[in-house]
Structures are given as structure tokens and as C-alpha cells.
Amino acid sequence: MLDDRYGNALTTHSTEARDAYVEGVDHILAATYGATQAFTRALDADPEFALAEAGLARALMYDNDMAGAKAAITRAEALKHNGTEREQRHVDIFAAMLSGQPVKARDAIKRHVTDTPRDALAAQACTNVFGLIGFSGCAGREGDLLAYTAWLSPHYGDDWWMTSMHALSLCETGQVQKSLDLMERSLELNNANANASHFKSHAQYEAGMKEEGLAYLKGWMPDYDRRGILHGHLSWHLALWALHHGDHDLMWQTVDAGIAPGSSESLPINVLTDTAALYYRAQLAGVDVAPERWATLSTYAAETFPKSGQNFADIHAALTFAMAGDGTELERIAQSTNGYAGDLVAPIARGWKAIAAQDWEAALAELTPIMSEHARLGGSRAQRDLLELSYANILMRMGQSEEAARMLKMRRPVLAELVH
């Protein structure tokens, strides 16, 4: 048997298979392009390698090929009994994820890492704001994520991947300088780590480092393959910095080159949420967004998320339908309670509807009860600032600018200067 980069035994005697597997895992941990190809090479070298099939399933999930991912995990399940107990549990985790059992998968990972904390590919599924903890819908999930990475970190030492994961957890719980310090260390160890680049952008956002944030991404992104899973979302960060600087030409160039439907190779959830959030934040900043843009995005949202249940996507789809005037699709979401935070979706959908109708009192009534709980929807603080800014705008429209400023100073000081 051979070991992976983290010292875990692998049931394969092929050095070529092991090396390709390690490469595939690193691509996933760094959010770089090439994981599917690497795991495929591992299986070419050893068709009986169960963990390579599980890795391929994970990579295909990121490729948005769910049929291929399910086929790969089925093959992994058929092969897993040749492997160690760790490898069998590893396969079972991804089988639960791909069978639509996120709670089962999350609980299994937490048990799994107590015995094998350095099984990074399994541990990874619970990290990040888009992971199984991030999308748990639980109150306090940011603290849960911090506790998870804080427990794991000592087992990894000075590792570029875990350093960036823990840094994000620190950022999302307000420990911005510690986060920046760790992120710089991660990038020193592996500057190609797109997760670290992404999370550095979040920390810079939280610190109000506008000039530095824009300059950093302008310098880092040209070397990042546009097929990488974070290319579209990093483009969102770049476009947001451009908006903050009043560089609307750069903002629209970035939108049309790598964020909006048809221009991005990112997952549909990122295409929808990033585009909708940027369009509306641009409108709040006084930038005209052509109705055709909202109409195109509305069609995309209806096609890619025809059923409610992914609540972070749901609230952005509802915004899109409201701005595009698609009352039928908006009502579909407003009537739904599906998903991990489904109780928050309907009032937000009704709030977007009221905003589109410029019924500010109704919008205020709908959004006020959810403002203390919207962290349950998932995503980062920067992404949920869409709701914070929308709420402030409602107050301003009602002639309550002082209250809007006070609210932002209390809840999101980094945004307070945007209220005039």
C-alpha cells in the first residue's frame, strides 16, 4: 500500500495511480482546474482504486455533472470493500452527499475526522461557507465552522490548505487581522491556492481595503485558469471592487467576461447568486442595469433552479424574478418552505416583490423579522450584505437615513460609509 500526501494509506500498488490521486485531491483543495482529469488518470492506472472513484465523484460534482458523479460513487461503493475501514467510510460519506442526505454526510464527517483528521478530502466537505456546515441552516453555523477548523488545524500543522480554511472561519467570525495573517501564510506556501486568494479577498473586504483588494485580484487572476471553480466568484469580487471605485466600465467588462450566464464556467449557484447580487448592488449605487439583463438572468434562474430548496439560491432567484417582473416564478418561491432555512425564504421573496413595487413599508415589514437570522441562509458576510444594503435602502427611501446609517454602523460598520 502507498500513502497520500497527508499520510493516509491508499489501497493501490500503483505509484502512478497514487500520484495522480494526490494531484486530484490538491486540485480540489486549491480550487484549481484539473481534478477530474487527475482522478481519471489514477483510475486508468488502477481501475480497482475505490478512493480514486470517490475523488472523481467529488470532482464531477464541481463540474456540475451530477449524473457522472453518481455513476462514479456507485462504482466506488462496489470497490470499497477491498479498502481499509477509513477508505470505506470515506466512500460512504460521498455516497450520502450524492444521495441527497447532507445531514447524514455532515454527521458522518464529524465522526470520521475524530479518528482520521488528516483525511483532507472528506474533511473538506464541511469547510468553507458553502460546505455542509455552511449550508446547514443552523443558528450559529459560523461559530460551528470556526470550532470545526480550529479543532482540525493542529492536526495539519503548517499546511497551505488547512491554513486557508481556518483563516476563512476567523474572517467570518470577525477576526479579520488573524485571518489576513494566516491567508498570507497559505499563499506563501502555495500561491496557486485559489481558496486562499478568494478568502484573502473576503478579509480585505471586511477590513475595508478597497484599493488593495482591487490591485490584488488584478494581479493574481490572470494566472488562474478560467475553468477553475472559483474563477466566476473571484470575478464577482473584482467587479464589486470596481463598483466601489466607481469604475463601471471595468465592472461591466468583468460581468460579461466571467460572471453572467453564458460567460462563466462556474456552478449555476455561483452564476445566479453572484450576478443577481452584483446587479442589485449596482442599482443601489445608482448604476443603470438594463431590463434585458434581469430578463436573461430570470430565464437562467428558472431553468437551473426549477425547484426550491437550495435556499441561498432561492433568495437570489426571488430577487431576480422580482426585478424581471416574473410574478409566477416569484410566487412559486414565496409559497415554498423547502430547504435547510426555508422559513426565511418566503418573507425575503415577498420583500423583493414589495421593493420592486416600491412599497417600502411592506418591504420593511417583510425583511425586519429575518435580519437577525439571515446567517442561517449560508454564504459569506460579504454575500449577505445584499440584504443589509437592501434594508438600509428601504429605510432611506422612507426618509429614515439616520436610522439606516445607525443600523449599518451597528451591524456592518464596513458598509456605513455607503449611506449618504
Secondary structure by P-SEA (a helix, b strand, c coil): ccccccccccccccaaaaaaaaaaaaaaaaccccaaaaaaaaaaaccccaaaaaaaaaaaaaacaaaaaaaaaaaaaaccccccaaaaaaaaaaaaaaaccaaaaaaaaaaaaacccccccccccccccccccccccccaaaaaaaaaaaaacccccccaaaaaaaaaaaaaacaaaaaaaaaaaaaaacccaaaaaaaaaaaaaaaccaaaaaaaaaaccccccccccaaaaaaaaaaaaaaaacaaaaaaaaaaaccccccccccaaaaaaaaaaaaaaaaaabbbbbaaaaaaaaaaaaaacccccaaaaaaaaaaaaaaacaaaaaaaaaaccccccccccaaaaaaaaaaaacaaaaaaaaaccccccccccccccccaaaaaaaaaaaaaaacaaaaaaaaaaacccccccccc
